[in-house]
Amino acid sequence: MILLFLLVGVSLIAAGCTVGTQTPEKATPAISAPAAPQPERVEVYHFHRTQQCYSCKTVGEYAEETVKTRFADELQSGRVVFGHINIELPENRALVDRYGPTGSSLWIGVYNKTGFHKEEDLRVWYKIGDKDEYITYLGTVIRKKLDGELS
């Protein structure tokens, strides 16, 4: 049996099998992705109805605190916009039509060179039990949007 293994090993070596020992002759150059377009403005809107439950209010309150504490400079310059938008009021019709909320929700809109991009963030609902986790999470999402990452 040992003799069989030795014969197979010698045969593989003689055939030029060098599994695991090959080195590439030329390294492939790294391809860098094009820089993401920097947004002109990021909007964070808490859409809600007139009557709100505890969870709906909390989503909005934590979002407002996140924006005011983590993005004060951007908020002041207008690069970040925040608002609580009652979807039942006629004066809010243009924003409701633009974003399309059907109830209490948190939406993030980005305006960049390629246009307007919107996204509802459903994950915030799962984080309202831990304010610090919520603020850290949403702060990271907004920062990525400000850096041009839309995914």
SEZAPA-587929 format. One record per residue: residue number from 1; z, x, y of N, C-alpha, C in turn; chain. Coordinates in pm, whole numbers, padded with zeros to 5 digits. Each point is the difference from the previous one (the first is absolute). Layout:
# SEZAPA-587929
{i->NUM, n_w->Z, n_u->X, n_v->Y, ca_w->Z, ca_u->X, ca_v->Y, c_w->Z, c_u->X, c_v->Y, ch->A}
...
This chain:
# SEZAPA-587929
{i->1, n_w->00000, n_u->00082, n_v->-00119, ca_w->00000, ca_u->-00082, ca_v->00119, c_w->00000, c_u->00087, c_v->00125, ch->A}
{i->2, n_w->00084, n_u->00104, n_v->-00002, ca_w->00006, ca_u->00091, ca_v->00114, c_w->-00135, c_u->00070, c_v->00017, ch->A}
{i->3, n_w->-00058, n_u->00035, n_v->-00113, ca_w->-00130, ca_u->00067, ca_v->00004, c_w->-00105, c_u->-00090, c_v->00064, ch->A}
{i->4, n_w->00006, n_u->-00131, n_v->-00026, ca_w->-00094, ca_u->-00096, ca_v->00059, c_w->00014, c_u->-00003, c_v->00151, ch->A}
{i->5, n_w->00124, n_u->-00003, n_v->00051, ca_w->00023, ca_u->-00001, ca_v->00145, c_w->-00052, c_u->00129, c_v->00065, ch->A}
{i->6, n_w->00023, n_u->00112, n_v->-00068, ca_w->-00050, ca_u->00127, ca_v->00052, c_w->-00152, c_u->00001, c_v->00007, ch->A}
{i->7, n_w->-00065, n_u->-00054, n_v->-00103, ca_w->-00146, ca_u->-00004, ca_v->-00002, c_w->-00054, c_u->-00090, c_v->00111, ch->A}
{i->8, n_w->00062, n_u->-00115, n_v->00022, ca_w->-00042, ca_u->-00091, ca_v->00107, c_w->00020, c_u->00067, c_v->00135, ch->A}
{i->9, n_w->00113, n_u->00065, n_v->00019, ca_w->00028, ca_u->00069, ca_v->00126, c_w->-00100, c_u->00109, c_v->00028, ch->A}
{i->10, n_w->-00030, n_u->00082, n_v->-00099, ca_w->-00098, ca_u->00108, ca_v->00015, c_w->-00138, c_u->-00057, c_v->00029, ch->A}
{i->11, n_w->-00035, n_u->-00111, n_v->-00066, ca_w->-00130, ca_u->-00064, ca_v->00021, c_w->-00014, c_u->-00051, c_v->00143, ch->A}
{i->12, n_w->00107, n_u->-00059, n_v->00052, ca_w->-00003, ca_u->-00051, ca_v->00137, c_w->-00014, c_u->00114, c_v->00101, ch->A}
{i->13, n_w->00071, n_u->00107, n_v->-00024, ca_w->-00008, ca_u->00115, ca_v->00090, c_w->-00140, c_u->00060, c_v->-00007, ch->A}
{i->14, n_w->-00054, n_u->00011, n_v->-00119, ca_w->-00134, ca_u->00057, ca_v->-00018, c_w->-00105, c_u->-00089, c_v->00066, ch->A}
{i->15, n_w->00023, n_u->-00130, n_v->00001, ca_w->-00096, ca_u->-00094, ca_v->00059, c_w->00012, c_u->-00004, c_v->00151, ch->A}
{i->16, n_w->00097, n_u->00069, n_v->00055, ca_w->00015, ca_u->00005, ca_v->00145, c_w->00085, c_u->-00112, c_v->00057, ch->A}
{i->17, n_w->00076, n_u->-00065, n_v->-00082, ca_w->00087, ca_u->-00108, ca_v->00046, c_w->00119, c_u->00060, c_v->00073, ch->A}
{i->18, n_w->00012, n_u->-00033, n_v->00126, ca_w->00111, ca_u->00054, ca_v->00080, c_w->00070, c_u->-00114, c_v->00071, ch->A}
{i->19, n_w->00035, n_u->-00100, n_v->-00073, ca_w->00066, ca_u->-00117, ca_v->00057, c_w->00124, c_u->00041, c_v->00078, ch->A}
{i->20, n_w->00009, n_u->-00045, n_v->00120, ca_w->00119, ca_u->00023, ca_v->00081, c_w->00003, c_u->00135, c_v->00068, ch->A}
{i->21, n_w->-00102, n_u->00084, n_v->-00021, ca_w->00003, ca_u->00132, ca_v->00062, c_w->-00115, c_u->00021, c_v->00097, ch->A}
{i->22, n_w->-00084, n_u->-00101, n_v->00019, ca_w->-00112, ca_u->00015, ca_v->00091, c_w->00047, c_u->-00009, c_v->00144, ch->A}
{i->23, n_w->-00064, n_u->00076, n_v->00085, ca_w->00028, ca_u->-00008, ca_v->00143, c_w->-00130, c_u->-00035, c_v->00070, ch->A}
{i->24, n_w->00006, n_u->-00080, n_v->00102, ca_w->-00124, ca_u->-00037, ca_v->00069, c_w->-00059, c_u->00122, c_v->00070, ch->A}
{i->25, n_w->-00134, n_u->00009, n_v->-00007, ca_w->-00066, ca_u->00113, ca_v->00065, c_w->00003, c_u->-00014, c_v->00151, ch->A}
{i->26, n_w->-00017, n_u->-00122, n_v->00049, ca_w->00003, ca_u->-00024, ca_v->00144, c_w->00089, c_u->-00121, c_v->00027, ch->A}
{i->27, n_w->00084, n_u->00015, n_v->00097, ca_w->00085, ca_u->-00112, ca_v->00038, c_w->-00082, c_u->-00097, c_v->00084, ch->A}
{i->28, n_w->00019, n_u->-00129, n_v->-00025, ca_w->-00069, ca_u->-00101, ca_v->00079, c_w->00068, c_u->-00012, c_v->00135, ch->A}
{i->29, n_w->-00075, n_u->00008, n_v->00108, ca_w->00064, ca_u->-00010, ca_v->00133, c_w->00058, c_u->-00139, c_v->00021, ch->A}
{i->30, n_w->00112, n_u->-00003, n_v->00066, ca_w->00065, ca_u->-00128, ca_v->00028, c_w->-00083, c_u->-00076, c_v->00101, ch->A}
{i->31, n_w->-00014, n_u->-00129, n_v->-00023, ca_w->-00072, ca_u->-00086, ca_v->00093, c_w->00102, c_u->-00079, c_v->00079, ch->A}
{i->32, n_w->-00004, n_u->00014, n_v->00129, ca_w->00097, ca_u->-00072, ca_v->00082, c_w->-00058, c_u->-00134, c_v->00041, ch->A}
{i->33, n_w->00084, n_u->-00101, n_v->-00006, ca_w->-00040, ca_u->-00134, ca_v->00040, c_w->-00012, c_u->-00006, c_v->00152, ch->A}
{i->34, n_w->-00093, n_u->-00081, n_v->00049, ca_w->-00011, ca_u->-00012, ca_v->00145, c_w->00127, c_u->-00061, c_v->00057, ch->A}
{i->35, n_w->00034, n_u->00042, n_v->00119, ca_w->00121, ca_u->-00051, ca_v->00065, c_w->-00013, c_u->-00149, c_v->00024, ch->A}
{i->36, n_w->00108, n_u->-00072, n_v->-00025, ca_w->00001, ca_u->-00144, ca_v->00022, c_w->-00004, c_u->-00028, c_v->00150, ch->A}
{i->37, n_w->-00073, n_u->-00103, n_v->00041, ca_w->-00003, ca_u->-00030, ca_v->00143, c_w->00138, c_u->-00043, c_v->00049, ch->A}
{i->38, n_w->00043, n_u->00060, n_v->00107, ca_w->00131, ca_u->-00034, ca_v->00058, c_w->-00009, c_u->-00139, c_v->00064, ch->A}
{i->39, n_w->00096, n_u->-00084, n_v->-00027, ca_w->-00005, ca_u->-00135, ca_v->00056, c_w->00031, c_u->00000, c_v->00150, ch->A}
{i->40, n_w->-00063, n_u->-00095, n_v->00065, ca_w->00029, ca_u->-00022, ca_v->00142, c_w->00131, c_u->-00076, c_v->00015, ch->A}
{i->41, n_w->00023, n_u->-00091, n_v->-00095, ca_w->00121, ca_u->-00084, ca_v->00007, c_w->00036, c_u->-00051, c_v->-00139, ch->A}
{i->42, n_w->00131, n_u->-00009, n_v->-00023, ca_w->00053, ca_u->-00060, ca_v->-00124, c_w->00088, c_u->-00117, c_v->00042, ch->A}
{i->43, n_w->-00030, n_u->-00116, n_v->-00056, ca_w->00078, ca_u->-00121, ca_v->00031, c_w->00085, c_u->-00037, c_v->-00121, ch->A}
{i->44, n_w->00124, n_u->-00033, n_v->00025, ca_w->00091, ca_u->-00045, ca_v->-00105, c_w->00048, c_u->-00138, c_v->00044, ch->A}
{i->45, n_w->-00038, n_u->-00102, n_v->-00077, ca_w->00036, ca_u->-00136, ca_v->00037, c_w->00079, c_u->-00068, c_v->-00112, ch->A}
{i->46, n_w->00109, n_u->-00061, n_v->00041, ca_w->00078, ca_u->-00085, ca_v->-00090, c_w->-00042, c_u->-00143, c_v->00032, ch->A}
{i->47, n_w->-00078, n_u->-00058, n_v->-00089, ca_w->-00043, ca_u->-00139, ca_v->00017, c_w->00103, c_u->-00090, c_v->-00067, ch->A}
{i->48, n_w->00029, n_u->-00113, n_v->00063, ca_w->00101, ca_u->-00092, ca_v->-00054, c_w->-00024, c_u->-00141, c_v->00050, ch->A}
{i->49, n_w->00069, n_u->-00093, n_v->-00060, ca_w->00000, ca_u->-00140, ca_v->00044, c_w->00120, c_u->-00021, c_v->00092, ch->A}
{i->50, n_w->00009, n_u->-00118, n_v->00058, ca_w->00111, ca_u->-00031, ca_v->00090, c_w->00133, c_u->00008, c_v->-00076, ch->A}
{i->51, n_w->00006, n_u->-00062, n_v->-00116, ca_w->00119, ca_u->00006, ca_v->-00084, c_w->-00012, c_u->00119, c_v->-00094, ch->A}
{i->52, n_w->00100, n_u->00088, n_v->00004, ca_w->-00003, ca_u->00120, ca_v->-00084, c_w->00125, c_u->00008, c_v->-00086, ch->A}
{i->53, n_w->-00017, n_u->00047, n_v->-00121, ca_w->00114, ca_u->00025, ca_v->-00088, c_w->00055, c_u->00140, c_v->00030, ch->A}
{i->54, n_w->00108, n_u->00034, n_v->-00065, ca_w->00064, ca_u->00131, ca_v->00018, c_w->-00098, c_u->00114, c_v->-00028, ch->A}
{i->55, n_w->-00073, n_u->-00008, n_v->-00111, ca_w->-00092, ca_u->00108, ca_v->-00038, c_w->-00111, c_u->00016, c_v->00103, ch->A}
{i->56, n_w->-00054, n_u->-00110, n_v->00048, ca_w->-00107, ca_u->00006, ca_v->00100, c_w->00050, c_u->00066, c_v->00128, ch->A}
{i->57, n_w->00118, n_u->-00037, n_v->00043, ca_w->00058, ca_u->00060, ca_v->00121, c_w->00026, c_u->00149, c_v->-00021, ch->A}
{i->58, n_w->00051, n_u->00036, n_v->-00118, ca_w->00034, ca_u->00139, ca_v->-00029, c_w->-00124, c_u->00088, c_v->-00001, ch->A}
{i->59, n_w->-00108, n_u->-00047, n_v->-00061, ca_w->-00126, ca_u->00077, ca_v->00001, c_w->-00040, c_u->00034, c_v->00143, ch->A}
{i->60, n_w->00009, n_u->-00099, n_v->00089, ca_w->-00037, ca_u->00022, ca_v->00139, c_w->00097, c_u->00090, c_v->00076, ch->A}
{i->61, n_w->00129, n_u->-00022, n_v->-00021, ca_w->00101, ca_u->00081, ca_v->00070, c_w->-00009, c_u->00147, c_v->-00040, ch->A}
{i->62, n_w->-00013, n_u->00027, n_v->-00130, ca_w->-00009, ca_u->00138, ca_v->-00047, c_w->-00130, c_u->00066, c_v->00048, ch->A}
{i->63, n_w->-00108, n_u->-00077, n_v->00002, ca_w->-00128, ca_u->00056, ca_v->00048, c_w->00012, c_u->00036, c_v->00148, ch->A}
{i->64, n_w->00061, n_u->-00087, n_v->00078, ca_w->00018, ca_u->00028, ca_v->00143, c_w->00087, c_u->00125, c_v->00020, ch->A}
{i->65, n_w->00108, n_u->00010, n_v->-00074, ca_w->00086, ca_u->00117, ca_v->00011, c_w->-00074, c_u->00127, c_v->-00040, ch->A}
{i->66, n_w->-00080, n_u->-00007, n_v->-00104, ca_w->-00078, ca_u->00116, ca_v->-00044, c_w->-00091, c_u->00049, c_v->00112, ch->A}
{i->67, n_w->-00074, n_u->-00091, n_v->00058, ca_w->-00095, ca_u->00037, ca_v->00105, c_w->00073, c_u->00052, c_v->00123, ch->A}
{i->68, n_w->00106, n_u->-00067, n_v->00041, ca_w->00071, ca_u->00041, ca_v->00122, c_w->00072, c_u->00134, c_v->-00014, ch->A}
{i->69, n_w->00052, n_u->00029, n_v->-00119, ca_w->00075, ca_u->00124, ca_v->-00017, c_w->-00086, c_u->00118, c_v->-00043, ch->A}
{i->70, n_w->-00101, n_u->-00025, n_v->-00081, ca_w->-00081, ca_u->00111, ca_v->-00053, c_w->-00128, c_u->00026, c_v->00079, ch->A}
{i->71, n_w->-00042, n_u->-00096, n_v->00080, ca_w->-00127, ca_u->00012, ca_v->00071, c_w->00013, c_u->-00040, c_v->00146, ch->A}
{i->72, n_w->00112, n_u->00037, n_v->00060, ca_w->00027, ca_u->-00038, ca_v->00140, c_w->-00107, c_u->00053, c_v->00094, ch->A}
{i->73, n_w->-00040, n_u->00126, n_v->-00016, ca_w->-00102, ca_u->00059, ca_v->00088, c_w->-00134, c_u->-00071, c_v->-00017, ch->A}
{i->74, n_w->-00039, n_u->-00024, n_v->-00125, ca_w->-00127, ca_u->-00067, ca_v->-00027, c_w->00004, c_u->-00145, c_v->00049, ch->A}
{i->75, n_w->00115, n_u->-00062, n_v->-00010, ca_w->00017, ca_u->-00137, ca_v->00048, c_w->-00015, c_u->-00004, c_v->00153, ch->A}
{i->76, n_w->00062, n_u->00095, n_v->00066, ca_w->-00006, ca_u->00007, ca_v->00146, c_w->-00143, c_u->00029, c_v->00048, ch->A}
{i->77, n_w->-00072, n_u->00085, n_v->-00071, ca_w->-00136, ca_u->00035, ca_v->00040, c_w->-00102, c_u->-00108, c_v->-00036, ch->A}
{i->78, n_w->00038, n_u->-00094, n_v->-00086, ca_w->-00092, ca_u->-00105, ca_v->-00042, c_w->-00079, c_u->00036, c_v->-00125, ch->A}
{i->79, n_w->00022, n_u->00117, n_v->-00055, ca_w->-00068, ca_u->00040, ca_v->-00123, c_w->00052, c_u->-00079, c_v->-00119, ch->A}
{i->80, n_w->00126, n_u->-00044, n_v->00008, ca_w->00058, ca_u->-00092, ca_v->-00099, c_w->00041, c_u->-00126, c_v->00074, ch->A}
{i->81, n_w->-00030, n_u->-00113, n_v->-00061, ca_w->00034, ca_u->-00131, ca_v->00057, c_w->00082, c_u->-00074, c_v->-00105, ch->A}
{i->82, n_w->00104, n_u->-00068, n_v->00044, ca_w->00080, ca_u->-00081, ca_v->-00093, c_w->00019, c_u->-00138, c_v->00060, ch->A}
{i->83, n_w->00006, n_u->-00100, n_v->-00087, ca_w->00029, ca_u->-00134, ca_v->00048, c_w->00043, c_u->-00093, c_v->-00112, ch->A}
{i->84, n_w->00083, n_u->-00099, n_v->00039, ca_w->00035, ca_u->-00112, ca_v->-00087, c_w->-00094, c_u->-00112, c_v->00043, ch->A}
{i->85, n_w->-00081, n_u->-00049, n_v->-00091, ca_w->-00102, ca_u->-00098, ca_v->00035, c_w->00023, c_u->-00130, c_v->-00079, ch->A}
{i->86, n_w->00033, n_u->-00106, n_v->00074, ca_w->00019, ca_u->-00131, ca_v->-00061, c_w->-00139, c_u->-00059, c_v->-00025, ch->A}
{i->87, n_w->-00036, n_u->-00018, n_v->-00127, ca_w->-00134, ca_u->-00048, ca_v->-00035, c_w->-00022, c_u->-00147, c_v->00035, ch->A}
{i->88, n_w->00108, n_u->-00071, n_v->00034, ca_w->-00013, ca_u->-00142, ca_v->00033, c_w->-00028, c_u->-00026, c_v->00147, ch->A}
{i->89, n_w->00010, n_u->00102, n_v->00083, ca_w->-00021, ca_u->-00018, ca_v->00143, c_w->-00148, c_u->00021, c_v->00036, ch->A}
{i->90, n_w->-00056, n_u->-00092, n_v->00079, ca_w->-00142, ca_u->00011, ca_v->00035, c_w->-00035, c_u->00128, c_v->00078, ch->A}
{i->91, n_w->00092, n_u->00050, n_v->00079, ca_w->-00029, ca_u->00122, ca_v->00077, c_w->-00018, c_u->00124, c_v->-00088, ch->A}
{i->92, n_w->00037, n_u->-00010, n_v->-00128, ca_w->-00015, ca_u->00112, ca_v->-00092, c_w->-00123, c_u->-00013, c_v->-00091, ch->A}
{i->93, n_w->-00083, n_u->-00100, n_v->00027, ca_w->-00114, ca_u->-00032, ca_v->-00086, c_w->-00094, c_u->00120, c_v->-00019, ch->A}
{i->94, n_w->-00027, n_u->00077, n_v->00106, ca_w->-00095, ca_u->00112, ca_v->-00010, c_w->00050, c_u->00106, c_v->-00100, ch->A}
{i->95, n_w->00129, n_u->00035, n_v->00009, ca_w->00055, ca_u->00098, ca_v->-00095, c_w->00006, c_u->-00055, c_v->-00142, ch->A}
{i->96, n_w->00036, n_u->-00126, n_v->-00012, ca_w->00006, ca_u->-00063, ca_v->-00133, c_w->-00140, c_u->-00001, c_v->-00062, ch->A}
{i->97, n_w->-00101, n_u->-00031, n_v->00079, ca_w->-00137, ca_u->00001, ca_v->-00050, c_w->-00045, c_u->00141, c_v->-00038, ch->A}
{i->98, n_w->00041, n_u->00098, n_v->00078, ca_w->-00042, ca_u->00139, ca_v->-00025, c_w->00062, c_u->00055, c_v->-00129, ch->A}
{i->99, n_w->00128, n_u->-00032, n_v->-00024, ca_w->00070, ca_u->00055, ca_v->-00117, c_w->-00004, c_u->-00094, c_v->-00121, ch->A}
{i->100, n_w->00005, n_u->-00129, n_v->00023, ca_w->-00007, ca_u->-00095, ca_v->-00111, c_w->00128, c_u->-00025, c_v->-00078, ch->A}
{i->101, n_w->00118, n_u->00012, n_v->00060, ca_w->00122, ca_u->-00029, ca_v->-00077, c_w->00011, c_u->-00150, c_v->-00029, ch->A}
{i->102, n_w->00062, n_u->-00033, n_v->-00112, ca_w->00021, ca_u->-00141, ca_v->-00034, c_w->00147, c_u->-00037, c_v->00004, ch->A}
{i->103, n_w->00084, n_u->00097, n_v->00024, ca_w->00144, ca_u->-00022, ca_v->00006, c_w->00068, c_u->00127, c_v->00047, ch->A}
{i->104, n_w->00127, n_u->00009, n_v->-00027, ca_w->00075, ca_u->00117, ca_v->00042, c_w->-00055, c_u->00123, c_v->-00071, ch->A}
{i->105, n_w->-00033, n_u->00103, n_v->00079, ca_w->-00062, ca_u->00120, ca_v->-00056, c_w->00004, c_u->00113, c_v->00101, ch->A}
{i->106, n_w->-00021, n_u->00121, n_v->-00050, ca_w->-00007, ca_u->00118, ca_v->00086, c_w->-00139, c_u->00060, c_v->-00018, ch->A}
{i->107, n_w->-00071, n_u->00012, n_v->00111, ca_w->-00136, ca_u->00052, ca_v->00000, c_w->-00008, c_u->00125, c_v->00086, ch->A}
{i->108, n_w->-00086, n_u->00092, n_v->-00042, ca_w->-00027, ca_u->00121, ca_v->00079, c_w->-00149, c_u->00005, c_v->00023, ch->A}
{i->109, n_w->-00036, n_u->00010, n_v->00128, ca_w->-00140, ca_u->00010, ca_v->00039, c_w->-00027, c_u->00134, c_v->00064, ch->A}
{i->110, n_w->-00115, n_u->00057, n_v->-00032, ca_w->-00036, ca_u->00130, ca_v->00054, c_w->-00137, c_u->-00012, c_v->00068, ch->A}
{i->111, n_w->-00007, n_u->00048, n_v->00122, ca_w->-00125, ca_u->00008, ca_v->00074, c_w->-00039, c_u->00147, c_v->00007, ch->A}
{i->112, n_w->-00116, n_u->00034, n_v->-00060, ca_w->-00049, ca_u->00137, ca_v->00009, c_w->-00151, c_u->-00004, c_v->00027, ch->A}
{i->113, n_w->-00065, n_u->00114, n_v->-00006, ca_w->-00143, ca_u->00009, ca_v->00032, c_w->-00087, c_u->-00085, c_v->-00093, ch->A}
{i->114, n_w->00050, n_u->-00027, n_v->-00120, ca_w->-00079, ca_u->-00079, ca_v->-00095, c_w->00026, c_u->-00150, c_v->00012, ch->A}
{i->115, n_w->00094, n_u->-00040, n_v->00086, ca_w->00026, ca_u->-00143, ca_v->00019, c_w->00145, c_u->-00039, c_v->-00015, ch->A}
{i->116, n_w->00020, n_u->-00125, n_v->-00038, ca_w->00134, ca_u->-00057, ca_v->-00018, c_w->00027, c_u->-00014, c_v->-00149, ch->A}
{i->117, n_w->00117, n_u->00047, n_v->-00042, ca_w->00040, ca_u->-00007, ca_v->-00140, c_w->00139, c_u->-00062, c_v->-00007, ch->A}
{i->118, n_w->00016, n_u->-00101, n_v->-00082, ca_w->00130, ca_u->-00067, ca_v->-00011, c_w->00047, c_u->00001, c_v->-00144, ch->A}
{i->119, n_w->00133, n_u->-00005, n_v->-00014, ca_w->00059, ca_u->-00001, ca_v->-00133, c_w->00136, c_u->-00068, c_v->00005, ch->A}
{i->120, n_w->00022, n_u->-00093, n_v->-00091, ca_w->00132, ca_u->-00061, ca_v->-00013, c_w->00084, c_u->00091, c_v->-00087, ch->A}
{i->121, n_w->00123, n_u->00026, n_v->00043, ca_w->00090, ca_u->00084, ca_v->-00078, c_w->00098, c_u->-00089, c_v->-00076, ch->A}
{i->122, n_w->-00022, n_u->-00014, n_v->-00128, ca_w->00086, ca_u->-00083, ca_v->-00085, c_w->00124, c_u->00073, c_v->-00048, ch->A}
{i->123, n_w->-00004, n_u->00133, n_v->00000, ca_w->00112, ca_u->00079, ca_v->-00054, c_w->00127, c_u->-00015, c_v->00083, ch->A}
{i->124, n_w->-00013, n_u->-00033, n_v->00127, ca_w->00120, ca_u->-00011, ca_v->00084, c_w->00095, c_u->-00107, c_v->-00051, ch->A}
{i->125, n_w->-00052, n_u->-00101, n_v->-00064, ca_w->00085, ca_u->-00108, ca_v->-00051, c_w->00097, c_u->00050, c_v->-00108, ch->A}
{i->126, n_w->-00041, n_u->00101, n_v->-00072, ca_w->00082, ca_u->00055, ca_v->-00108, c_w->00101, c_u->00102, c_v->00051, ch->A}
{i->127, n_w->-00003, n_u->00029, n_v->00128, ca_w->00086, ca_u->00103, ca_v->00057, c_w->00103, c_u->-00055, c_v->00099, ch->A}
{i->128, n_w->00003, n_u->-00131, n_v->00019, ca_w->00093, ca_u->-00056, ca_v->00100, c_w->00146, c_u->00009, c_v->-00043, ch->A}
{i->129, n_w->00026, n_u->00028, n_v->-00125, ca_w->00137, ca_u->00017, ca_v->-00048, c_w->00061, c_u->00135, c_v->00038, ch->A}
{i->130, n_w->-00085, n_u->00092, n_v->00048, ca_w->00047, ca_u->00133, ca_v->00037, c_w->-00070, c_u->00040, c_v->00131, ch->A}
{i->131, n_w->00069, n_u->-00021, n_v->00110, ca_w->-00058, ca_u->00022, ca_v->00132, c_w->-00054, c_u->00141, c_v->00017, ch->A}
{i->132, n_w->00073, n_u->00102, n_v->-00043, ca_w->-00046, ca_u->00138, ca_v->00014, c_w->-00129, c_u->00024, c_v->-00079, ch->A}
{i->133, n_w->-00005, n_u->-00052, n_v->-00121, ca_w->-00120, ca_u->00015, ca_v->-00083, c_w->-00118, c_u->-00070, c_v->00066, ch->A}
{i->134, n_w->00023, n_u->-00119, n_v->00054, ca_w->-00105, ca_u->-00076, ca_v->00069, c_w->-00054, c_u->00081, c_v->00117, ch->A}
{i->135, n_w->00089, n_u->00050, n_v->00086, ca_w->-00041, ca_u->00073, ca_v->00119, c_w->-00073, c_u->00130, c_v->-00037, ch->A}
{i->136, n_w->00049, n_u->00069, n_v->-00101, ca_w->-00067, ca_u->00122, ca_v->-00045, c_w->-00139, c_u->-00032, c_v->-00053, ch->A}
{i->137, n_w->-00009, n_u->-00102, n_v->-00083, ca_w->-00129, ca_u->-00040, ca_v->-00057, c_w->-00099, c_u->-00039, c_v->00110, ch->A}
{i->138, n_w->00039, n_u->-00095, n_v->00084, ca_w->-00093, ca_u->-00049, ca_v->00102, c_w->-00035, c_u->00110, c_v->00100, ch->A}
{i->139, n_w->00096, n_u->00084, n_v->00033, ca_w->-00027, ca_u->00113, ca_v->00089, c_w->-00107, c_u->00092, c_v->-00057, ch->A}
{i->140, n_w->00006, n_u->00024, n_v->-00131, ca_w->-00100, ca_u->00083, ca_v->-00067, c_w->-00138, c_u->-00066, c_v->00004, ch->A}
{i->141, n_w->-00003, n_u->-00130, n_v->-00024, ca_w->-00127, ca_u->-00073, ca_v->00002, c_w->-00063, c_u->00007, c_v->00139, ch->A}
{i->142, n_w->00079, n_u->-00025, n_v->00103, ca_w->-00053, ca_u->00003, ca_v->00137, c_w->-00045, c_u->00141, c_v->00036, ch->A}
{i->143, n_w->00077, n_u->00100, n_v->-00037, ca_w->-00038, ca_u->00140, ca_v->00029, c_w->-00134, c_u->00034, c_v->-00063, ch->A}
{i->144, n_w->-00021, n_u->-00043, n_v->-00124, ca_w->-00128, ca_u->00025, ca_v->-00068, c_w->-00115, c_u->-00068, c_v->00075, ch->A}
{i->145, n_w->00023, n_u->-00121, n_v->00046, ca_w->-00103, ca_u->-00071, ca_v->00077, c_w->-00031, c_u->00075, c_v->00129, ch->A}
{i->146, n_w->00103, n_u->00048, n_v->00068, ca_w->-00019, ca_u->00077, ca_v->00124, c_w->-00075, c_u->00130, c_v->-00026, ch->A}
{i->147, n_w->00014, n_u->00053, n_v->-00119, ca_w->-00069, ca_u->00124, ca_v->-00037, c_w->-00142, c_u->-00026, c_v->-00053, ch->A}
{i->148, n_w->-00039, n_u->-00126, n_v->-00004, ca_w->-00136, ca_u->-00034, ca_v->-00039, c_w->-00019, c_u->-00040, c_v->-00145, ch->A}
{i->149, n_w->00108, n_u->-00007, n_v->-00076, ca_w->-00010, ca_u->-00037, ca_v->-00142, c_w->00006, c_u->-00152, c_v->-00012, ch->A}
{i->150, n_w->-00108, n_u->-00059, n_v->-00047, ca_w->-00006, ca_u->-00146, ca_v->-00008, c_w->00035, c_u->-00056, c_v->-00137, ch->A}
{i->151, n_w->00013, n_u->00085, n_v->-00101, ca_w->00030, ca_u->-00051, ca_v->-00134, c_w->00148, c_u->-00024, c_v->-00020, ch->A}
